[in-house]
Amino acid sequence: FPSSGSYSYPKYSSKEVTAIPDSGYVFDHWELNDKNVSTELSYAVAMNTDHRLRAFFVLSGEGTLSLCAFADSEEVTASVLVNSEGPYETGQEIKLDPGTYTLSASYKTQTRTDTVTIKAGVTSTVTFRFTKLHALTIVSDPSPIDFTFDTEAVSTPFKRDVATGAYTMVMPGSIMVGVDEHLFTQWENGSVNPKRTVTIGSPQAVNLTATYTLKQIEGTGPLTQRENKDNLRQVLGQEGDLDEDNPLPVELITSIT
């Protein structure tokens, strides 16, 4: 609207024109002076000079949307919303009415968006590209243990999908489990440094283990610190119950010369 024809309007005015398709057709786009300017049904023309505006229509019918996704160079399966509807999976083809659609694809923790214009009888392909992620797992014995992962404070057991690259983790040199102190012993690869940098990329999954052992008190042999304290209490009494009225037992041995 208005119908086809030549019209005159005041200079510098604005005139809005609306495309109304006949039965069996759908609107495709507007061309102003042979240039594609809009796919919306209505278009406002600024009358700053003479113009030639044409509306283009196509036969009604469904078009096809083909979806695919890659993580780096590997083809993967992503979940896709089409105009917030779905989800659909990449690798499949979807029949849609002609029009412009907004796409949102998700793969693991990543999201990509795109738009596509569907035309009747035409297959449109949209490819989403993501960064390949690898499963990283860090466990410890004992567990849980607080540590840093690239300066982020985290705890074991730790599991995360990470991109290809180098990551640094720092385990504490010692931890307390109840009243017992445990010392860092080694990683699963034999490294005895609690600070470790790992390059992720291959293999697909990486599993790391940090091991701690009980710190032995000198002279206690295999006894735990708890057992050592309990033995001392049997001789000296409970913690805090030694005072002037309850002194330590002392055996005095004298020799007469």
Buried (B, 14 or more C-beta within 10 A) or exposed (E): EEEEEEEEEEEEEEBEBEBEBEEEBBBBBBBBEEEEEBBEEEBEBEBEEEEEBEBEBBEBBBBBBBBBBBBEEEEBEBBBBBEEEEEBEBEEEBEBEBBEBEBBBBBBEBBBEBEBBBBBEBEBEBBBBBBBBBBBBBBBEEEEBEBBBEEEEBEBEBEBBBBEEEBEBBBBEEBEEEEBBBBBEBBEEEEEEBEBEBEBBEEEEBEBBBBBEBEBBEEEEEBBBEBBBEEEEEEEBEEEEEEEEEEEEEEEEEEEE
